[in-house]
Amino acid sequence: MPKQIHLAAHFPGVNNTTVWSDPASGSHIEFDSFREFAQIAEAGKLDFVFLAEGLRLREQNDRIYDLDVVGRPDTFTVLAALAAVTERIGLTGTINSTFNEPYEVARQFATLDHLSDGRAAWNVVTSWDAFTGENFRRGGFLAQADRYDRARSFLQTALELFDSWRGDEVVADKDRGTFLADPHPGAFAHRDAFFDIAGQFDVPRSPQGRPVVFQAGDSDEGRDFAAAAADVIFSRHSTLEAGQAFYADVKGRLPRFGRTREELLIMPAATFVLGDTEDEAAELAHEVRMAQVSPATAVAFLEQLWNRDLSDHDPDGPLPSVDPVAGENTIARGRASVRMHRDPVATAHEWRAKAEAEGLTSRELIVEVTGRQSFIGTPATVAATIDEFVQADASDGFVLAPHITPGGLAPFVEQVVPLLQERGVFRTDYEGTTLREHLGLPLRQPGGAAAAAS
Ligand SMILES: Cc1cc2nc3c(=O)[nH]c(=O)nc-3n(C[C@H](O)[C@H](O)[C@H](O)COP(=O)(O)O)c2cc1C
């Protein structure tokens, strides 16, 4: 039996995947865009829609970064509204464990799981930067090194809150006038270095018991966090080789946490460009890349690596000849750290060598090294490639980010999904009602919290 493929749709928003200037591009704030996007995804029987998160507007050179979409509405509010206009598709929200509190987040996810009849998922991210912290009057209160300690404690606490209700406490017997069968539902007490809370959780057990848990960090510690506690990893390793290496690494960590390979799915972010012929797709992909990397965006990407003002740099000339400024990045603020460069000087040297060897201008180099198109071709080639990647354990499926919002997902749903269905590797209809069922993950019983996150 071939592996079944999991597919999801990422409402892309604020990065340069999104070509907001395309005439077909819609709003990134208005609900109609979210509704249309989710309904297209649901028509394709995709597993879930995915929302990323940014808690402060990005800045570069002390100005709001407005080359990409600016602004993003609140995740829980959008997902709750989507629950009302969709029936089956999962609803995944990225929610930070550094700037929130477990009680609030647990209430919101338990509520979303109720409103959606068991379709909620939580992508636990640990972005910690002090710039974002200023919005919460806590600038710099958490060192980078502590982000996963807090995340582990945060998730563990939230799981205890979800599990504080077993599901049989409410009888609501109208004849006898008895509401509760158990006089102490939702009792909890959690004390550790991060949280010291006790009381009664006020949302009764939700259909899934708890949301499906995602993780999206890439560091060694982040991978361990996922191997210990996540159901799904949202990764950035979408090529065959990098995907296989990441897949083997993370699945190989599971036995250490007493878990099996089936308990954790790996779904990289991926983009696509379709054409009637391979040539047409390649040509369109080039046009999209040039729109994603305008001359100004190319210079902005250089500044992010070089960590210095390069506003006078010619994007059609060679790369800067000076080295990046070492140390803390003071030029670009508010970006997910996974997109920042870990060793800027080494990367600058690599880029220079590549540009010289291939005769590339600065902009052409940025087009090459920030490549955002995973699958380019006819629907038949794209379906075959996705299937090949999944069967070769480069992933368990993909989270698709179209470059046009909201309509850019439709060609994939109309042209690629039927071919995957014909190949027998993608569902022709939803079999269950909950996201956990769509993902083929085992059901969680109350009390599973300690085992899942220890
Ligand atoms: C593909 C990808 C996309 C991500 N997008 C976001 C995001 O939108 N918002 C956010 O706060 N964190 C996001 N993150 C996660 C943070 O980058 C992560 O929690 C942080 O980098 C710390 O984890 P790490 O050091 O293990 O990478 C993303 C991660 C990945 C892999």
The ligand as a Gaussian input file, in Angstrom:
#p B3LYP/6-31G(d) Opt

LIG

0 1
 C        8.521000      27.146000       7.880000
 C        8.413000      27.847000       9.201000
 C        7.585000      28.948000       9.345000
 C        7.462000      29.603000      10.566000
 N        6.604000      30.657000      10.685000
 C        6.458000      31.275000      11.891000
 C        5.517000      32.333000      12.065000
 O        4.774000      32.682000      11.159000
 N        5.460000      32.952000      13.255000
 C        6.235000      32.592000      14.305000
 O        6.146000      33.204000      15.360000
 N        7.099000      31.563000      14.185000
 C        7.236000      30.903000      13.016000
 N        8.094000      29.851000      12.885000
 C        8.714000      29.272000      14.078000
 C        9.774000      30.044000      14.711000
 O       10.687000      30.411000      13.714000
 C       10.415000      29.166000      15.799000
 O        9.498000      28.901000      16.803000
 C       11.621000      29.860000      16.307000
 O       12.486000      29.976000      15.212000
 C       12.357000      29.115000      17.383000
 O       12.632000      27.826000      17.012000
 P       14.011000      27.275000      16.498000
 O       15.080000      28.107000      17.107000
 O       13.991000      25.848000      16.952000
 O       14.008000      27.393000      14.987000
 C        8.224000      29.175000      11.670000
 C        9.047000      28.075000      11.517000
 C        9.142000      27.395000      10.314000
 C       10.036000      26.214000      10.225000

